Amino acid sequence: MQPPRPTPTWLEREILAQGAALRERAAAGTGAAEEAAARLGEVDYLLVAARGSSDNAARFAQYLLGAEAHLTVALAAPWLYAETKRTPRIGRGAVLGISQSGRSPDVVGVVEAARAQGRPALAITNDDRSPLAEQADVTIPLGVGPERSVAATKTFTASLHAVAQLAAALAPRGRVARGLPDLPALVTNAAVEQLATRSRFEVLEQVQRIVVVGRGFAYAIAHETALKLRELSGIPAEAFSPPDLMHGPIAALDESTALWLIQPDPETASELQSRAGPTIVVGEDGAERLDDWTRAFLAVLPAQAAGLWLAERLGVEVDHPHGLQKVTLTR
């Protein structure tokens, strides 16, 4: 008789729940995204304030809203908004705050500045009664329920989904609008597959560091991948675009460094693999039928599964990694 399978951790359950969570939030998110898009009709740019995984969703917004809606998106420097005397002029811009909890004071402060300057203030959050939601003119709710694991999974993919809904609202005849209905099922299938095969990430157990590389839509996912691997395993992991890696940091690659390549071009992959140790390539097999933004969205699932595997193998408390807490109040 086989021993009973251990009770799944919250992290494993929440990875598996992501597709259903996206499907359940679709209707409410679409309506709010359309309302938010109406506030952006006369703006020159969108300033996004966020931290942690939400900051990686903000990077995704830079590329997706830029490519699909031709909207310039910049990342805010929240420190500048902590004191009125140094607050930058927002001018003809709008502000979007992204925060899973909606309680990070520095993110709220940027949205408050938009309100004070009479500019559109938007929010993406999982708590529609949070300080961030209270300051926003329009809130796009994540609506995925409490996230029990400290390492964000379903709130991150819901944030990407909310960004994609905003892109679809700004360009209703575009490819994002066409691809959104299929996304929940794709996420569910990818989550099941990645968790079932997560033992293949054992090549990462003995490395000293991990370098994650992605460009374009995959750049945000590279940052989220590095964050997930580092916070769940304790192994130093850092994200780069290929050009930034080539401009100096490539000198630090050696056989003790693992490469995690997201949708790489063959030439870049060959050059980097010749300098490093174990390599994981994400986004090739069977992905050519999907749009590049969808492939990037799905590329976060292997990172979540690898982070879970490493935490399990290295004896990390999976749902509560050492030194981390669910809500971080930065100023």
MOPE-V458217 format. One record per helix or strand. SS is the DSSP state (H for helix, E for strand). FROM is the first residue (numbers start at 1). TO is the last residue. If there is no record, write none. Layout:
SS | FROM | TO
SS | FROM | TO
This chain:
H | 10 | 16
H | 18 | 38
E | 45 | 50
H | 53 | 69
E | 72 | 75
H | 78 | 81
H | 84 | 86
E | 93 | 99
H | 105 | 116
E | 121 | 125
H | 131 | 135
E | 138 | 141
H | 154 | 170
H | 175 | 196
H | 198 | 204
E | 209 | 213
H | 217 | 233
E | 236 | 240
H | 242 | 246
H | 249 | 252
E | 257 | 262
H | 266 | 273
E | 279 | 282
H | 287 | 289
H | 292 | 298
H | 300 | 314
